[in-house]
Amino acid sequence: MMEESLLTIKQTAERLQLSSYTVRRQLRTGRLRGIKRGGVWRVPVSALYEPAPGLPDLDELLQETGAAMRQSGITTPSDIKRIIREVRQELRNG
């Protein structure tokens, strides 16, 4: 069985085009999944492709927005933006 590759903070920062400071902050706050071994952070490659915790799933957001648009018959850009804001708020509130 193959073990997943682990990246250093520097490698992670380069791949995500972020500063090393930002990567460390995201690891500390849990926005990026990582493993701390011997006081040194390592980031599994698969963590780079995971959505950040706390953000709504884009597919779910689009489905909810499309359903709201079909129900209301609203199609103007300003109305669409309003609906997106409402759906985001609902997703945040759970």
C-alpha positions in Angstrom: 0.0 0.0 0.0 1.4 3.4 -1.0 1.6 6.2 1.6 0.4 9.6 0.5 3.0 12.2 -0.3 3.4 15.0 2.2 4.5 18.5 1.3 6.5 21.0 3.3 5.1 24.4 4.0 7.3 25.9 1.3 6.1 23.3 -1.3 2.5 23.9 -0.3 2.9 27.7 -0.6 4.4 27.3 -4.1 1.6 25.0 -5.3 -1.2 27.2 -3.9 0.6 30.5 -4.8 0.4 31.7 -1.3 3.0 32.9 1.2 4.5 30.5 3.7 2.9 32.7 6.5 -0.6 32.2 5.0 -0.1 28.5 4.7 1.0 28.3 8.4 -2.0 30.4 9.4 -4.4 28.2 7.4 -3.0 25.1 9.1 -3.3 26.6 12.6 -6.9 27.7 12.0 -8.0 24.4 10.3 -8.7 25.9 6.9 -6.0 23.6 5.5 -5.6 20.0 6.6 -2.1 19.1 7.8 -0.1 16.9 10.1 2.3 18.2 12.7 5.2 15.8 13.3 7.9 16.7 15.7 6.8 20.3 15.6 7.0 20.5 11.8 3.9 20.8 9.6 3.4 18.5 6.6 0.5 18.8 4.2 -1.0 15.8 2.4 -1.2 16.4 -1.4 -4.9 15.5 -1.2 -5.5 18.4 1.1 -4.8 20.9 -1.7 -7.9 19.7 -3.5 -10.3 19.8 -0.6 -12.8 22.7 -0.2 -12.0 25.0 2.6 -14.1 24.3 5.7 -17.0 26.7 6.2 -17.4 27.6 2.6 -20.6 26.5 0.8 -20.3 23.8 -1.8 -20.4 25.5 -5.2 -22.6 22.8 -6.8 -25.1 23.0 -4.0 -25.1 26.8 -4.2 -25.8 26.7 -8.0 -28.6 24.1 -7.5 -30.2 26.2 -4.8 -29.9 29.4 -6.9 -31.3 27.7 -10.0 -34.3 26.4 -8.0 -35.0 29.8 -6.5 -34.8 31.4 -10.0 -37.2 28.9 -11.5 -39.7 29.4 -8.7 -39.6 33.2 -8.9 -39.2 33.7 -12.6 -36.6 36.4 -11.9 -33.8 36.6 -14.4 -32.3 40.1 -14.2 -28.7 40.3 -13.1 -29.5 42.4 -10.0 -32.2 39.9 -9.0 -29.8 37.0 -9.6 -27.2 38.6 -7.3 -29.8 39.1 -4.6 -30.9 35.5 -4.8 -27.3 34.3 -4.6 -26.8 36.4 -1.4 -29.9 35.0 0.1 -28.9 31.4 -0.6 -25.4 31.9 0.8 -26.9 33.3 4.0 -29.2 30.3 4.3 -26.3 27.9 3.8 -24.2 29.7 6.4 -27.1 29.6 8.9 -27.5 25.9 8.2 
